[in-house]
Amino acid sequence: MNLKHKILDQDRIDKIVKRISFQIHEKNINNKEVILIGVLKNGFILSELIEKELKKISKYKVQLFSIKINKKKPLNPIELNCDLIELKDKSIVLIDDVLNSGRTLIHCVKYLLDVPLSNFNTAVLIDRNHKKFPIKIDFKGISLSTSIKENVTVVFGNKNSHAFID
């Protein structure tokens, strides 16, 4: 029997996005520009939501890019929808929806560090606390202690976003 347990609803996700946006804003208050890089697919959707909030509360330029990584084979080539050199000496926030083992984010971090940055932070909606890789999350929505067999899924939709465990 497959039971799903809802852990976040639209209202809670909206509040988390606002809180993370304010945290990013406070961390970058003295910068002229912040670049958000969302891991495709859900990390990018979360990045879009954060971008909207940041544009409401900040005066600095906010740019949004996506990064594509094969989560099953992270050593395969990574695709960024801009040239790495565009990131030089910028403040970057790498964003994903769920942190499981940390493998996806650590490979993205390694790729992005091929260019010197002024500041580098990470953000996730849900941290599952099953890290196998030494990745630090600077801004997170919630931390969950789940079993390794449980699956956490985030579904973004028009006014019906939610996250659940099954």
N, C-alpha and C positions, 0 to 999 in steps of 0.2 A: 504494500500500500504506500503510495507516494503522498505524504502530507507536506503542505507548504505552510510555513509560519511567516507572516508578514512582520518585518522588523522596522521598516520605514514606509511612511505614506507621503503623499505629495506635500502636505503641510510641513512635515518634519524635514523633508529634503530641502524645501524652500528656506527654512530657518537655518539649516546647516550651510547652504550655499551662501546666505547672507553673512553668517559668522565667519566662514572661511574667507570670503571676500574682504571683510573688515580686517582680518588678520593679515592677509596679503597686503592690503593697503597700508596698514601700520608698519609693516616690515619694509615697505618700499616708499615711504613718505618723502624721502629726500631724493628719489630718482626721477628722471625726466621721462622714463619709459620702462614698462614691464612687458615681458613677453610670456604669454601662456602657451604651453605646448601640451596638447591633449593626446593621450594614447588612443588611437582608433580602436574601437568605435565609441564605447561608452565614456572613456576618459575625455574624448573630444567633446561629446555632448555636455558633460559636466563642465568642461572648460568654457563652452559657449554661455552657460548659465552664469558662471563666475565672471566672465567678461562683461555681461550685461550689468551685473551688480557693481563691478569696479568702475564702469563708465559713469554710473550714477553718483558714486561717492568720491572719485578721485579726479585730479586735474591733470595727471600725467597721461601720456600716450599709452594705450593698451593695444598690443598686437596679439593675434591668435594664429597659431600654426598647429598642424597635426603631425604626429609621428606614427608610422606604421611598423609594427614588429610582428613576426610570426611567434605567437606566444608558446606554441608547441616546440618550435625550433628557433630560439632567440639568437642563435649564431648566424642565421641567414641574414642577408643584407637588410638593413633598416632604411626606411624611406622617410625623409623629412620634406614637407612641402615648401621648403625655402632652402636657400644656400646656407650652409653652416656659418659662413663668414658674416652673414647678416646678424648673427647672434653675438659677435665679438664685443666684449666688454659690456654686455647687457645683463640686466637682471632677469633671470629665467625662473618660471614655476612649471615644473613637470607634473601633470595631473592625470590620474587614473581613477576608475570607479572603486575597485576593490584591490586591496593588497593581500595577496595570498602568501606565496613563499618569498616574494621580493625579486624573483628572477627577471620578470619583465622590466620592472623599474631599474634594476641595477644595470641591465644591458642598455637601456635607453640612456641612463646617466653616463655610462662609459662612452657611448657614441657622442653625446652632446659635449663631453669634456675634451673633445678634440680641438676645441677653440677656447681661448681664454674668456672667462665670464666674470662679471663684476659681482654677481650674487647668484646662488643656485638653491632653490627650495623645491620641496615635493609636497603634493597634496593628494589626499584620497578621501572618498566619501566614507568608506568602510575599511578598517584595518582588522584583519582576522587574527592577528597575533600568531601566525604560523611561519614566521620568517626563517628562511634557510640562508639568506644572503644578508650582508651587513648594510641594509638600507635604512636610513632614518626618515621618518615622515614628519615634516614640519607642521603641516596643517591637516587635521583629520576630523571627519564628522563624528564617527563613533568607533569604538573598539569593541570587537566581539570575541569572546572565547568560545570557539566552536570546535567540534571534533573534525579531524582531518577528512572524514567521510562525508560531512555535510557540505552542501554546495550553496554558496551565496550568489544570488543573481540580482542585478539591478536592471529594471525596465524603465526606460524613459519614454514618456508619451505626453500628448497634449493634456495637461492638467490631470493626469492620472499616473504619474511616476510612482514607483514603489520599489522596495527591495524585499526579498524574502529568502528564507533558508529552506532547503529541502534535502 
